[in-house]
Amino acid sequence: MEVYSSSVEDQLVDGLSFKLHPGSSYVTDRQSVSFFPSGSNVYTTTSGTKILRILINGDDWLDASNTLRVFFDVRNTGTAPLRVLGGPHSFWRRLRVLAGNQLIEDIDYYARTHQMFDILRAQHVRENEDCEGFEHRFDQPKYASILNSNANAATQIAYPGGVVGNFANDFVCVNAGEAKTVSFKPLSGLLNCGKLIPIRYCPITIELELVSSANDPIITQGDNTLGLTGDAAATQSSNTWQIENPCIKVDICVLDNALNNEYAALLLSGKALPINYSSYVTQLQSISGQTPSINITRALSRLKSVFVTLDQALTDAKIADTDLHIRVWKRWWNDFFHPMSYSTGTYASVFELEAQLQVGSKLFPTYPIRTCQEAFYQLRKCMGIESSNFHSMDITPLEYRNHKFVLAFDTEKMLGSAFTGINIKTGSLMTLKMKSTAPAADMPDTCYLVLHFDSILSIRDSGIEVFE
């Protein structure tokens, strides 16, 4: 022991080091600025403009990773309170990011993809972001007894608001005729890459498309599409709203002339500024039966991971008139279905779901995932927090097998390292296989697949190139 310990190199501890930390004097100024859309200032799902488009340009450097937020007003155009189920992201169906005229990212089913990664963060982080949103959301801890119960509404426990089984009672987000300003950070790999972006050479356009139905992000008036009458609070809810005054608020940094000229000279010499970022593609496929198999077609050089969430259409056969809470909160973007969702509310092994991803001849994992416990372990491993005592996800065991079930497959050779993902541009067939002994009526009918992969944005004087 003495032999090894005596060979250890001494290092001055921080408490005895009086060397000043390095500075950034080459940044001469920082400004908090706003960018506004061209054209309409009002957006609705029923008529008029549905696509919000904002151009970010200038001569300086964009600090998007730390400061960029999308702000907008939600105006309640009805005569009853507007009750929003989730965060501001739930109003948007699609996100596109363009650099110059080059498409960088295109995330379809955006509200669901954003919601999935939102629940994979810690509870206190989500609560902090509620301060920038609507303050209420359907999966706050105070509503747990309602969301996680499969019992009839008449037998459920009363929650804050005082009405048994009435989920909508205290979801007043925007009063009649009023507007509320909210904001959110877009789920974009480029806008979260950690690099300052030179918008002189790489102007960025952000496009957001509204959801198809005005009822998607809110508690609706009765929701009679299932032949159900609805509870009193739901019938006293507004289902008409519009988006007003959208803008992007972000900080830009001003560099001194010497450093700016160095970057300009580098680009004029024919060299490039490469930016590595992780991006997402979401695909939707219909499935059926107890042994669904899905072929995934997408050519990517470095696939990092695959996230899978399931859904099942809500029909009269799946819900009784007294199960009002399920009908009130369940939407295509916020329900991550598991066959156990319609069990007795307790763990039942007959409803377990087996899953495995195959890419060519390689299997992820080698033996199929067979239990919720193993699925959650694989999810934590994929998120890089499997051995962390400090990082967590806003998911409880009951929620995971009820309405927050996420499957994850990590396809990297070294977890967390860039460019170690599997290459699926070689023509290898990628197949997701699932199996369950649950009754066919309790199996999902829709599968959402999110492919997470490495990309490179190459900024040149002649234009923008994207490699994925």
JOQUI-V743365 format. One record per pair of residues at least 12 apart in sequence whose C-alpha atoms are under 10 Angstrom apart, sorted by the first residue. I is the first residue (numbers start at 0). J is the second residue. Records with the same first field share a line. If there is no record, write none. Layout:
I->J  J
This chain:
23->254
24->254  255
25->253  254  255  256  257  258  259
26->60  252  253  254  255  256  258
27->252  253  254  255  256
28->251  252  253  254  255
29->59  60  61  62  250  251  252  253  254
30->249  250  251  252  253
31->62  66  67  248  249  250  251  252
32->67  247  248  249  250  251
33->55  67  68  69  70  246  247  248  249  250
34->53  54  55  56  69  245  246  247  248  249
35->51  52  53  54  55  70  244  245  246  247  248
36->51  52  53  54  55  204  205  206  244  245  246  247
37->51  52  53  54
38->51  52  53
39->51  52  243  244  245
40->71  242  243  244  245  246
41->71  72  73  74  241  242  243  244  245
42->73  208  209  240  241  242  243  244  245
43->209  210  211  212  213  239  240  241  242  243
44->90  208  209  210  211  212  213  214  239  240  241  242
45->211  212  213  239  240  241
48->208  209
49->91  207  208  209  210  211  242
50->91  92  93  94  206  207  208  209  210
51->91  94  205  206  207  208  209  242  245  246
52->95  96  204  205  206  207  208  245  246
53->69  96  203  204  205  206  207  245  246  247
54->97  98  99  202  203  204  205  206  247
55->98  198  199  201  202  203  204  205  247  249
56->99  197  198  199  200  201  202  203  204
57->197  198  199  200  201  202  251
58->197  198  199  200  201  202  251  252  253  254  259
59->195  196  197  198  199  200  251  252  253  254  259
60->194  195  196  197  198  199  200  201  250  251  252  253  254  259
61->190  194  195  196  197  198  199  201  202  203  249  250  251  252  253
62->190  191  192  193  194  195  196  197  249  250  251  252
63->184  189  190  191  192  193  194  195  196  248  249  250  251
64->184  187  188  189  190  191  192  193  194  195  196  249  250
65->184  190  191  192  193  194  195  249  250
66->184  190  191  247  248  249  250  251
67->182  183  184  185  190  191  247  248  249  250  251
68->181  182  183  184  185  246  247  248  249  250
69->87  88  181  182  183  184  185  205  245  246  247  248  249
70->87  131  132  180  181  182  183  184  243  244  245  246  247  248
71->87  178  179  180  181  182  183  242  243  244  245  246  247
72->87  177  178  179  180  181  182  241  242  243  244  245  246
73->87  90  133  172  173  177  178  179  180  181  240  241  242  243  244  245
74->173  174  175  176  177  178  179  180  239  240  241  242  243
75->172  173  174  175  176  177  178  179  237  238  239  240  241  242
76->173  174  175  176  177  178  237  238  239  240  241
77->174  175  176  177  236  237  238  239  240
78->174  175  176  235  236  237  238  239
79->171  173  174  175  176  220  234  235  236  237  238  239
80->170  171  172  173  174  175  176  177  232  233  235  236  237  238
81->170  171  172  173  174  175  176  177  178  217  218  219  235  236  237  238  239  240
82->133  135  136  167  168  169  170  171  172  173  174  216  217  218  219  232  233  235  236  237  238
83->133  134  135  136  137  167  170  171  172  173  214  215  216  217  218  219  236  237  238  328
84->133  135  136  137  138  167  170  172  215  216  217  218  327  328  329  330  333
85->110  114  129  132  133  134  135  136  137  138  139  216  217  328  332  333
86->110  113  114  117  125  128  129  131  132  133  134  135  136  137  181  182  183  216
87->110  129  131  132  133  180  181  182  183  184  216
88->109  110  111  112  113  114  132  181  182  183  184  185  186  207  209  216
89->109  110  111  112  113  114  209  210  215  216  217  332  333
90->109  110  207  208  209  210  211  212  213  214  215  216  217  242
91->107  108  109  110  111  113  207  208  209  210  211  215  216
92->106  107  108  109  110  111  112  207  208  209  210  211  212  215  332
93->105  106  107  108  109  110  111  112  206  207  208  209  210
94->106  107  108  109  110  185  186  187  205  206  207  208  209
95->107  109  187  204  205  206  207  208
96->187  188  189  190  203  204  205  206  207
97->189  201  202  203  204  205  206  463
98->189  198  200  201  202  203  204  205  456  458  462  463  464  465
99->198  200  201  202  203  204  462  463  464
100->201  202  203  204  462  463
101->201  203  204  462  463  464  465
102->203  204  463  464  465
103->187  188  189  203  204  278  454  455  456  463  464  465  466  467
104->187  188  189  205  277  278  279  280  454  465
105->187  206  278  279  280  281
106->186  187  207  278  279  280  281  282  449
107->208  279  280  281  282  283  449
108->210  280  281  282  283  331  332  447  449
109->185  186  207  208  209  210  280  281  332
110->186  209  210  215  216  331  332  333
111->281  308  330  331  332  333  334  335  447
112->186  279  280  281  306  308  332  333  447  448  449
113->184  185  186  187  332  333
114->186  332  333  334  335
115->306  307  308  332  333  334  335  403  404  405  449
116->186  306  382  392  405
117->186  392  393
118->138  333  391  392  393  394  403  405
119->378  379  382  391  392  393  394  403  405
120->382  390  391  392  393  394
121->389  390  391  392  393  394
122->139  140  391  392  393  394
123->391  392  393
124->392  393
125->139  392  393
126->139
128->182  183  184
129->181  182  183
130->181  182
131->180  181  182  183
132->172  179  180  181  182  183
133->170  171  172  173  179  180  181  182
134->170  171  172  181
135->169  170  171  172
136->170  172  328
137->166  167  170  218  327  328  329  333
138->328  333  393  394  398  402  403
139->393
140->393
141->158  159
142->157  158  159  166
143->158  395  397  398
144->156  157  158  164
145->157  158  163  164  165  166  324  325
146->166  324  325  328  329  397  398  401  402
147->325  340  344  397  398  399  400  401  402
148->322  324  325  340  341  343  344  345  397  398  401
149->318  322  324  325  340  341  342  343  344  345  401
150->164  321  322  324  341  343  344
151->164  318  319  320  321  322  323  324  325
152->164  165  166  319  320  321  322  323  324  325
153->165  321  322  323
154->321  322
155->322  324
162->232
164->230  321  322  323  324
165->229  230  231  232  233  323  324  327
166->218  230  232  233  323  324  325  326  327  328
167->218  219  230  231  232  233  234  235  236  323  324  327  328
168->230  231  232  233  235  236
169->232
170->217  218  232  233  236
171->236
172->217
173->237  240
174->236  237
175->236  237  239  240
176->240
178->240  241  242  243
179->242  243
180->242  243  244  245
181->245
182->245  246  247  248
183->247
184->247
185->205  207
186->278  279
187->205  276  277  278  279
188->275  276  277  278  279  451  452  453  454
189->274  275  276  277  278  454  455  456
190->203  276
191->276  277  278
192->274  275  276  277  278
193->274  275  276
194->274  275  276
195->251  252  274
196->251  252  272  274  458
197->251  252  259  262  272  458
198->251
200->263  266  458  459  460  461  462  463
201->456  457  458  459  460  462  463
202->463
205->247
209->242
213->238  239  240  241
214->237  238  239  240  330
215->238  328  329  330  331  332  333
216->238  328  330  331  332  333
217->236  237  238  239  240  327  328  330
218->232  233  234  235  236  237  238  326  327  328  329  330
219->232  233  234  235  236  237  238  239  326  327  328
220->232  233  234  235  236  237  238  327
221->233  234  235  236  323  326  327
222->234  326  327
223->326
224->314  315
225->313  314  315  316  318  320  326
226->314  315  320
227->315  318  319  320  321  323  326
228->320  323
229->320  321  322  323  324  326  327
230->321  323  324  327
233->323  327
263->459  460
264->460
265->459  460
266->458  459  460  461
267->459  460  461
268->459  460
269->459  460  461
270->457  458  459  460
271->456  457  458  459  460  461  462  463  464
272->455  456  457  458  459  460  463
273->455  456  457  458  459  464  465
274->454  455  456  457  458  465
275->417  418  453  454  455  456  457  466
276->417  452  453  454  455  456  467
277->301  302  303  417  451  452  453  454  455  467
278->302  303  449  450  451  452  453  454  455  467
279->302  304  305  448  449  450  451  452  453  454
280->297  305  448  449  450  451  452
281->305  306  307  447  448  449  450  451
282->295  296  297  307  446  447  448  449  450
283->308  309  445  446  447  448  449
284->309  444  445  446  447  448
285->309  310  311  443  444  445  446  447
286->309  310  311  442  443  444  445  446
287->439  440  442  443  444  445  446
288->433  434  435  437  438  439  440  441  442  443  444
289->352  433  434  435  436  437  438  439  440  441  442  443
290->352  353  354  432  433  434  435  436  439  442
291->354  431  432  433  434  435  442  443  444  446
292->354  355  356  430  431  432  433  434
293->356  429  430  431  432  433  446  448
294->356  357  358  428  429  430  431  432
295->358  428  429  430  431  448  450
296->423  424  426  427  428  429  430
297->423  424  426  428  429  450
298->422  423  424  425  426  427  467
299->420  421  422  423  424  425  450  451  452  453  454  466  467
300->418  419  420  421  422  423  424  425  452  453  454  466  467
301->410  411  417  418  419  420  421  422  423  424  451  452  453  454  467
302->409  410  411  418  419  420  421  422  423  424  450  451  452  453  454  467
303->381  408  409  410  411  412  413  414  415  416  417  418  419  420  421  422  450  451  452  453
304->381  382  407  408  409  410  411  414  420  421  449  450  451  452  453
305->356  381  406  407  408  409  410  431  448  449  450  451  452
306->378  381  405  406  407  408  409  447  448  449  450  451
307->335  354  404  405  406  407  408  431  446  447  448  449  450
308->334  335  336  337  402  403  404  405  406  407  443  445  446  447  448  449
309->331  334  335  336  337  338  402  403  404  405  406  442  443  444  445  446  447  448
310->330  331  332  333  334  335  336  337  338  402  404  442  443  444  445  446  447
311->331  334  335  336  337  338  440  441  442  443  444  445  446
312->329  330  331  443  444  445
313->325  326  329  330  331
314->326
316->440
317->341  440  441
318->341
329->402
331->445
333->402  403
334->401  402  403  404
335->398  399  400  401  402  403  404  405  406  446  447
336->399  400  401  402  403  404  405  442  443  444  445  446
337->350  351  352  371  398  399  400  401  402  403  404  405  441  442  443
338->350  351  352  400  401  402  404  435  436  437  438  439  440  441  442  443
339->351  352  397  399  400  401  402  437  441  442
340->397  398  399  400  401  402  403  404  441  442
341->400  401  440  441  442
342->400  401  437  441
344->397  400  401
345->397  400  401
346->371  396  397  400
347->437
348->369  370  371  435  436  437
349->435  436  437  438
350->370  400  435  436  437  438  441  442
351->368  369  370  371  400  434  435  436  437
352->367  368  369  370  371  374  433  434  435  436  437  442
353->367  368  369  370  371  374  432  433  434  435  436
354->366  367  368  369  370  374  406  407  408  431  432  433  434  435
355->367  368  369  406  407  408  430  431  432  433  434
356->368  407  408  409  410  429  430  431  432  433
357->427  428  429  430  431  432
358->410  421  422  423  426  427  428  429  430  431
359->423  425  426  427  428  429  430
360->427  428  429
361->410  427  429
362->410  429  430  431
363->407  408  409  410  431
364->377  408  409  410
367->432  433  434
368->406  408  433
369->433  434  435
371->396  399  400  404  405  406
372->396  399  400
373->406
374->399  404  405  406  407  408
375->394  396  399  404  405  406  407
376->406  407
377->405  406  407  408  409
378->404  405  406  407  408  409
379->391  392  407
380->407  408  409  414  415
381->406  407  408  409  410  411  414  415
382->407  408  409  414  415
383->409  414  415
406->448
407->448  449
408->450
409->421  451
410->422  451  452
411->452
417->452  453  454
418->452  453  454
419->453
420->451  452  453
421->452
422->452
424->467
431->448
452->467
453->466  467
454->466  467
455->467
